[in-house]
Amino acid sequence: MIDTCPIHYWAKETPEHIAIEAGSMRLSYRTLNRRVASLAQQLARKGFVPGDRLVVPAKGSLESLLLAWACLRAGVVFCPLNPAFPVAQQLGLAKRLQAGRVCQTESEHHYPAELTPISFDFLAEADAGEPPVLDGNQLCNTIFTSGSSGTPKAVLHRVGNHLASARGSAELIPVDQKSGWLLSLPLFHIGGYAIPFRVFLAGGRVILDEAPHTLAERLEQQAISHLSLVPTQLWRLLQAGFTPQRTRLRELLLGGAAIPAPLVAQMTSLGLTPKVSYGLSEMASQVCTGIPTAPGVVGKPLPGREVRVVDGEIQLRGETLFCGYLNNGSLDPALNAEGWFPTRDKGHFNADGALVVEGRLDNGFISGGENIQPESIEQRLVDHPRIAQALVVPVPHPEWGERPVAFIDWHGAAVSEPALTAWVREALPGFMVPDAWLAWPPGVGFKPSRKEFAELARAHVSCAV
């Protein structure tokens, strides 16, 4: 499938319409089209050919976004990394990608000789010439999985994966030329990389998250109509006095963690019911989206996605399905014999046909002969009105094999351990009550690592003994 680049299309249809807003700076579609054209030409002059990989430590700057779309036009595989990663880690990931060049749009690291820094003129403009096309089969980008339960994997996408993802998303979250979607998630995360596709296809505006004001202030001052957040971000927003009526916000998408019932209830009482989403890098972001009616309910599959549950495991396929995991020149499609991607996520369909996600099969453990799914405990905990987020991990136990330990992030005054125990026991059996309650570690990103939390919990238990 061949598509005209949407930036070029809107540059012809509505050339003066704002495409990107970054603080006080505005880029029209005409200017954006010319800057992307220039960068695509610069890539070619530097010797890049379709299929080459470019490492870019990128969170969400204007330069990073421009380069991402220039790579689309040039056929170069855009490989964003977390700029906070140490040089050694970035170098290791670049080697796995077999990428030899890096553009430091948001990094000032000094790289060794095997990863050559290159620079571009991001203010230069050029005529795009013939309408630039996006080939759906063209390799497009890599996204590293979080590695929360193991080594990060490099997810390789085609252009068509993201176009299909954006079009399917629009079925439940409409975007138009009046829309402004805040790039509140990083480009090295699939949720962030997907936002410009949704916006540019509709001729809307991407609003970069680089202004000095708080999010609550920005929502009142800027034309932000669409917002993607994880639950803790929304809790902080509410604590800052957020009221939807003082903003232009009309779509709020939550994901990335268990969705607290009190959070949904509070937002609904304020007149803005959030939508929840089940998505993953391997499916180019959203798979299911819906209204959060009960714990774990994530809605029905969006167009272009297929979902089935086999022996409790969620399996996926469709137009958004990735090419495979890229590692040292080899590509692992990671599909079963029937062509489905086994997610290792546990779930089922409810009576209404909506998908219910119960957690990761890999996260489950046995305690005294009883199966424990940590996410079930986490969901109960975040339904407490004082808990912003919770994460449960197993620790070794001499009698029971393993026992759950909970990390709690409070968004109000902490409650006592007996009160927490009683809260869990109201909804879950006694063997699922955590043995210990630990404080949420400082400096944790929006997607915590279960492996790191488990190490902290084991250290705490060993010290207690």
C-alpha positions in Angstrom: 0.0 0.0 0.0 1.3 3.4 -1.0 0.3 6.6 0.8 1.2 10.2 0.1 3.0 11.6 3.2 0.3 13.2 5.2 2.5 16.2 6.0 2.9 16.9 2.3 -0.8 16.4 1.7 -1.8 19.0 4.3 0.9 21.3 3.2 -1.0 21.5 -0.1 -4.5 21.5 1.3 -4.0 23.9 4.3 -0.5 25.2 4.1 -0.8 27.8 6.9 -2.5 25.5 9.4 -0.3 24.8 12.5 1.2 21.4 12.5 3.6 21.6 15.5 3.5 23.8 18.6 6.6 24.0 20.8 6.3 26.6 23.4 6.0 29.9 21.6 7.2 28.4 18.3 4.6 27.4 15.7 5.4 25.4 12.5 2.8 25.4 9.7 2.3 22.4 7.5 4.0 24.2 4.7 7.2 24.9 6.8 7.1 21.5 8.3 6.9 19.9 4.9 9.9 21.9 3.7 12.0 21.1 6.7 11.3 17.4 6.5 12.1 17.5 2.8 15.4 19.1 3.5 16.3 16.6 6.2 15.4 13.7 3.9 17.7 15.2 1.3 20.5 15.6 3.9 20.2 12.0 4.9 20.7 11.0 1.2 23.7 13.3 0.9 25.3 11.7 4.0 25.1 8.3 2.3 22.0 6.8 3.9 20.0 4.4 1.7 16.6 2.7 2.4 17.0 0.2 5.2 20.0 1.9 6.9 19.5 2.4 10.7 20.1 5.7 12.5 20.3 5.8 16.3 18.7 8.8 17.8 18.6 9.4 21.6 15.1 11.0 21.5 12.5 11.9 24.0 10.3 14.4 22.3 12.2 17.5 21.0 11.2 19.3 17.7 14.5 18.1 16.1 13.8 14.5 17.1 10.3 14.7 15.6 11.5 16.3 12.4 14.1 13.6 12.0 11.7 10.8 12.6 9.5 11.9 9.7 12.5 12.7 7.5 13.6 9.1 8.0 10.1 7.9 7.0 10.5 9.7 3.7 14.1 8.6 3.1 13.3 4.9 4.0 15.8 5.1 6.9 15.0 3.1 10.0 14.6 5.5 12.9 16.0 3.9 16.1 15.1 6.1 19.1 16.7 5.4 22.5 16.1 6.8 25.9 18.6 9.7 26.2 19.0 9.0 29.9 20.7 5.6 29.1 24.4 5.5 29.8 26.7 5.5 26.8 27.7 1.9 27.3 24.0 0.9 27.3 23.3 2.9 24.1 26.3 1.5 22.4 25.2 -2.1 23.3 21.7 -1.5 21.9 23.2 0.1 18.7 25.4 -2.9 18.2 22.4 -5.2 18.4 20.7 -3.0 15.7 23.9 -3.1 13.6 23.7 0.7 13.5 26.9 2.7 13.1 25.7 6.3 13.2 24.0 8.4 15.9 22.3 11.9 15.8 22.4 13.6 19.1 19.2 15.6 19.0 18.7 15.3 22.8 22.0 14.0 24.1 25.5 15.4 24.6 27.3 12.1 25.2 30.7 11.4 23.8 30.5 8.2 21.8 33.4 5.8 21.0 34.5 5.4 17.4 32.1 2.5 16.6 29.1 4.9 16.8 29.8 7.9 14.7 27.9 11.1 15.6 26.4 13.0 12.6 24.6 16.4 12.5 21.9 18.0 10.4 20.7 21.5 9.7 17.2 21.4 11.2 16.3 24.9 10.1 17.0 24.3 6.4 14.1 24.0 4.0 13.7 22.5 0.6 11.1 21.8 -2.0 9.7 18.3 -1.7 9.3 18.0 -5.4 7.1 15.2 -6.5 4.6 14.2 -3.7 6.6 12.0 -1.3 5.1 8.6 -0.7 5.1 6.3 2.2 5.4 2.6 1.2 3.5 0.5 3.7 6.0 -2.3 3.3 9.0 -0.1 3.9 10.9 -0.8 7.2 10.3 2.2 9.4 11.6 2.2 13.0 12.6 0.2 16.0 11.2 0.5 19.5 12.9 -1.3 22.4 10.6 -3.0 24.8 10.8 -1.9 28.4 12.6 -5.0 29.5 10.6 -4.9 32.7 10.8 -8.7 33.1 14.0 -9.4 31.0 16.3 -8.1 28.3 14.8 -5.3 26.1 13.9 -6.5 22.6 14.2 -4.4 19.5 10.7 -4.3 17.9 10.9 -3.6 14.1 8.0 -2.0 12.3 6.9 -1.3 8.8 5.3 2.0 7.8 2.0 0.3 7.2 1.9 -0.9 10.9 1.7 2.7 12.1 -0.7 3.9 9.4 -3.1 1.1 10.2 -2.7 1.7 14.0 -3.6 5.4 13.6 -6.6 4.8 11.4 -7.9 2.1 13.7 -7.4 4.4 16.7 -9.4 7.2 15.1 -12.5 4.9 15.1 -12.9 5.5 18.9 -10.7 8.5 19.4 -11.6 10.9 16.6 -8.9 13.4 15.5 -9.5 16.3 13.2 -7.8 19.6 12.1 -8.9 21.3 15.3 -7.3 18.7 17.4 -4.1 19.3 19.4 -2.5 16.2 20.9 0.2 16.7 23.5 3.3 14.6 23.0 3.3 13.6 26.7 5.0 10.2 26.1 8.5 9.8 24.7 9.3 9.0 21.1 11.4 6.0 22.3 8.1 4.5 23.7 5.5 3.2 21.2 2.8 5.4 22.8 4.7 8.5 22.0 5.9 7.4 18.5 2.3 6.7 17.5 0.9 10.2 18.4 2.3 12.1 15.4 0.8 9.5 13.0 -2.7 10.0 14.5 -2.4 13.7 14.3 -0.7 14.2 10.9 -3.1 11.9 9.2 -6.0 14.1 10.4 -4.2 17.4 9.7 -4.1 18.3 13.4 -1.5 19.7 15.7 1.2 18.0 17.7 2.0 19.9 20.8 5.5 19.2 22.2 5.9 18.7 25.9 8.8 21.2 26.4 7.2 24.3 27.9 8.3 25.5 31.3 4.8 25.5 32.7 3.2 22.6 34.6 0.8 20.3 32.7 -2.2 21.7 34.6 -1.2 25.2 33.6 -0.6 24.2 30.0 -4.0 22.5 29.7 -5.6 25.8 30.6 -3.5 27.9 28.4 -3.0 25.8 25.2 -5.4 24.2 22.8 -4.7 20.6 24.0 -7.7 18.5 23.0 -6.1 15.0 23.3 -4.0 13.6 26.0 -2.3 10.3 26.7 -1.3 9.6 30.3 -0.5 6.8 32.7 -2.6 6.8 35.9 0.0 8.4 38.1 0.3 11.4 35.8 -3.4 11.9 36.0 -3.4 11.6 39.8 -0.8 14.4 39.9 -2.8 16.5 37.5 -5.9 16.2 39.7 -3.8 17.1 42.8 -2.7 20.3 41.0 -6.3 21.4 40.7 -7.1 20.2 37.2 -10.7 20.8 36.0 -11.6 19.8 32.5 -14.1 22.7 32.1 -11.2 25.2 32.2 -9.5 23.4 29.3 -10.2 22.3 25.7 -9.6 18.7 26.5 -12.1 16.3 25.0 -10.2 12.9 24.8 -8.2 11.4 27.6 -6.5 8.0 27.0 -5.1 6.0 29.9 -2.8 3.0 29.8 0.4 1.5 31.0 -0.8 0.3 34.4 -3.8 -0.9 36.4 -6.6 1.7 36.1 -7.8 2.9 39.5 -11.6 2.9 39.9 -11.5 6.1 42.1 -9.5 7.8 39.4 -12.1 7.0 36.7 -15.0 7.9 39.0 -13.4 11.3 39.8 -12.7 12.1 36.2 -16.3 11.1 35.2 -17.7 13.3 37.9 -15.7 16.2 36.4 -17.4 15.6 33.1 -14.6 13.8 31.2 -14.8 10.0 31.1 -11.3 8.6 30.2 -10.8 5.8 27.8 -8.5 2.9 28.6 -6.3 1.0 26.2 -4.5 -2.3 25.9 -1.5 -2.0 23.6 2.0 -3.1 23.1 5.0 -2.3 21.0 4.6 -5.4 18.9 1.2 -4.2 17.7 2.3 -0.6 17.0 0.5 0.7 20.1 -3.3 0.3 20.7 -5.0 -3.0 20.2 -8.2 -2.6 22.2 -9.8 0.6 23.5 -12.9 1.3 25.5 -14.6 2.8 28.6 -13.3 1.3 31.9 -16.4 -0.4 33.2 -14.7 -2.9 35.5 -11.1 -4.0 36.6 -9.1 -5.1 33.6 -11.7 -4.3 30.9 -9.9 -2.6 28.0 -12.6 -2.7 25.3 -13.0 -4.4 22.0 -10.4 -4.8 19.3 -9.9 -1.8 17.0 -10.1 -2.2 13.2 -7.1 -3.9 11.7 -6.4 -6.0 14.8 -7.5 -9.5 15.7 -7.5 -10.9 19.2 -8.1 -14.4 20.5 -7.5 -16.1 23.9 -6.0 -19.6 23.9 -5.6 -21.4 27.2 -5.8 -18.1 29.0 -3.2 -16.4 26.8 -4.0 -13.3 24.7 -2.8 -13.8 21.1 -2.8 -11.2 18.4 -2.4 -10.6 14.7 -3.5 -8.0 12.0 -2.3 -5.1 10.0 -0.4 -3.5 12.9 1.6 -6.6 13.8 5.3 -6.0 13.8 8.0 -7.5 11.5 9.7 -9.3 14.4 12.5 -8.8 16.9 15.8 -7.5 15.4 19.0 -8.8 17.0 22.5 -8.7 15.5 21.2 -8.9 11.9 18.7 -11.7 12.5 14.9 -11.2 12.6 12.7 -13.3 14.8 9.0 -13.0 13.8 8.1 -14.5 17.2 4.9 -16.0 15.8 3.4 -19.4 16.5 2.7 -22.0 13.8 -0.7 -20.4 13.0 0.8 -16.9 12.5 -0.4 -15.4 15.8 1.7 -13.4 18.2 1.6 -15.0 21.7 1.7 -12.1 24.1 2.2 -14.0 27.4 -0.6 -11.7 28.7 -3.3 -13.5 30.6 -6.9 -12.6 29.8 -10.5 -13.4 28.7 -13.5 -11.9 26.9 -16.4 -10.8 29.0 -20.1 -11.3 28.2 -20.1 -8.1 26.2 -17.2 -9.2 24.0 -14.7 -6.8 25.6 -11.2 -8.0 26.4 -10.3 -8.3 30.1 -6.5 -8.3 30.8 -5.6 -10.1 34.0 -1.8 -9.7 33.9 1.3 -11.3 32.6 1.5 -15.1 32.6 5.2 -14.7 33.3 4.5 -12.7 36.5 2.4 -15.4 38.2 3.8 -17.5 41.0 2.8 -20.2 43.4 2.6 -19.6 47.2 1.8 -22.6 49.4 0.2 -24.4 46.4 -2.0 -21.3 45.5 -1.6 -19.5 42.2 -1.1 -15.7 42.6 -1.3 -13.2 39.9 0.4 -10.0 41.1 -1.7 -7.7 38.9 -4.9 -8.9 40.7 -3.4 -7.6 44.0 -2.2 -4.4 42.3 -5.6 -3.7 40.9 -7.2 -4.0 44.3 -4.6 -1.7 45.8 -4.9 1.1 43.2 -8.7 1.0 43.8 -7.9 2.4 47.3 -8.6 6.2 47.2 -5.1 7.0 48.7 -2.9 4.8 46.4 -1.6 6.3 43.2 0.2 3.1 42.0 1.2 -0.2 43.3 3.5 -3.0 42.2 3.6 -6.5 43.7 6.6 -9.0 43.4 7.3 -12.4 44.9 10.1 -13.0 47.4 11.4 -16.4 48.6 9.8 -17.9 51.7 11.1 -21.0 53.5 7.7 -22.4 54.2 5.4 -21.2 51.3 8.0 -21.1 48.5 7.2 -17.5 47.6 5.2 -14.7 49.1 3.9 -11.3 47.7 5.5 -8.0 48.7 3.9 -4.7 47.7 5.4 -1.4 46.8 3.0 1.5 47.4 3.1 5.0 45.9 0.7 7.3 47.9 -1.1 10.3 46.5 -2.5 11.2 49.9 -1.7 10.5 53.5 -0.5 6.9 54.0 -2.8 4.5 55.8 -1.8 1.9 58.3 -0.7 -1.6 57.4 -3.6 -3.2 59.2 -5.9 -1.0 57.1 -4.2 -2.1 53.9 -4.5 -5.7 54.9 -8.2 -5.3 55.6 -8.6 -3.5 52.2 -7.1 -6.4 50.3 -8.9 -9.1 52.3 -12.3 -7.5 51.5 -11.9 -8.5 47.8 -9.2 -11.2 47.7 -8.4 -14.4 49.6 -6.0 -14.2 52.6 -3.1 -15.8 50.8 -3.0 -12.8 48.4 -2.4 -10.3 51.2 1.2 -9.1 50.9 3.6 -10.0 53.6 5.3 -6.6 53.5 4.5 -3.0 52.5 7.4 -1.0 51.0 7.7 2.6 50.0 7.8 3.4 46.3 11.4 4.0 45.3 12.4 7.5 44.1 13.1 8.3 40.5 11.1 5.5 38.9 9.9 6.1 35.3 6.4 5.7 34.1 7.0 2.0 33.4 8.6 0.3 36.4 10.9 -2.7 36.1 9.5 -5.7 37.9 13.0 -7.2 37.9 14.5 -4.2 39.7 11.6 -4.1 42.2 12.0 -7.8 42.9 15.7 -7.2 43.7 14.7 -4.4 46.1 12.1 -6.5 47.8 14.5 -9.5 48.3 17.1 -7.1 49.7 14.6 -5.8 52.2 13.5 -9.3 53.2 17.0 -10.5 53.7 17.9 -7.4 55.8 14.7 -8.0 57.9 15.8 -11.5 58.6 
